[in-house]
Amino acid sequence: MNQLPIIDIAPLYADEPDAWREVAAQIDAACREWGFFYITGHAISPVRIKSLLDAAKAFFALPDAEKLKIDITQTRHHRGYGAIATEQLDPSKPSDLKETFDMGFHMAADHPEVLAEKPLRGPNRHPQLPGWEALLEHHYQDMQALAQTLLRAIAMALDIEPDFFDKRFHEPISVFRMIHYPPRHTASSAEQQGAGAHTDYGCITLLYQDEAGGLQVRNLKGEWIDAPPIEGSFVVNLGDMMARWSNDRYTSTPHRVISPLGVDRYSMPFFAEPHPDTEISCLPNCSSAANPPKYPPVTSADYLLSRFADTYAYRREEIA
């Protein structure tokens, strides 16, 4: 109950059905018992991670005035820089002690969906740092590919069509995020956490975390346990959309970040979220007469926007 599973997904890169089924069974067990697990054997190289980490440190070290040139609160499609205390993930705690950079699926300003002002659709807003845009746009595509590899294994575990998720991740609203957590002594109060307790909103999240630590996951007993960094791994967790799709067969698990003492923490989550018009409703084999669907159908975009309104003051003001 106090250690997250570690799953080697290298077999998912080969065409061996028995090996796929073994990995899918491990993922299924982890999704039922935890909603969290580590993966190793993925295709993202240590060189890529170092390049991204160096880029994150360079960006967050810029003067605030420079970062705020791409202020996330000044955009309709939720891209750019979020200053410290922009988010409040736990409404019972002060706003979070972290600053962020968000990017998504790039759509040019003249794309029909952007011209129609569809929510969460638009161009990425990158800082003017050498090599930044090419690095991050390439990584976004690679992380989307990794997420969809995992989702094919989850489809096997759920006994649904192998390409169920692939069909729904065309032009997704997935988000890649960089996060900087300043040391705990910079908090505005003892109650301010790096990231307050919350569940993720989307389908699955793949998280790189540096060596500073601080991630905690709530187990089935309601206890907070540490999810320490493991070199070469990603932490994977399920979001609310997957819980709704699976009718809570799979768990969207609360987690939080306690800012480390005396050091800065950097993490880079990828939130895999399907096309905005995708209907999130109970899968046929995840309900029965004794276990009817627990959630009404909702589109991916509508659900995500409803959660953003809870988390970001600027989104609440837009809706009001």
Secondary structure, DSSP 8 states (H G I E B T S, - for coil): --S--EEE-GGGGS--HHHHHHHHHHHHHHHHHTSEEEEES-S--HHHHHHHHHHHHHHHTS-HHHHGGGBGGG-TT--EEE-TTSB-SSTTS-S-S-EEEEE-SB--TTSHHHHTT-TT-B-----S-TTHHHHHHHHHHHHHHHHHHHHHHHHHHHTS-TTHHHHH-SS---EEEEEEE--GGG-SSTT--SEEEE--SSSEEEEEE-TT--EEEE-TTS-EEE----TT-EEEEE-HHHHHHTTTSS----EEE---SSS-EEEEEEEE---TT-EE---GGG--SSS---S--EEHHHHHHHHHHHHBHHHHHHH-
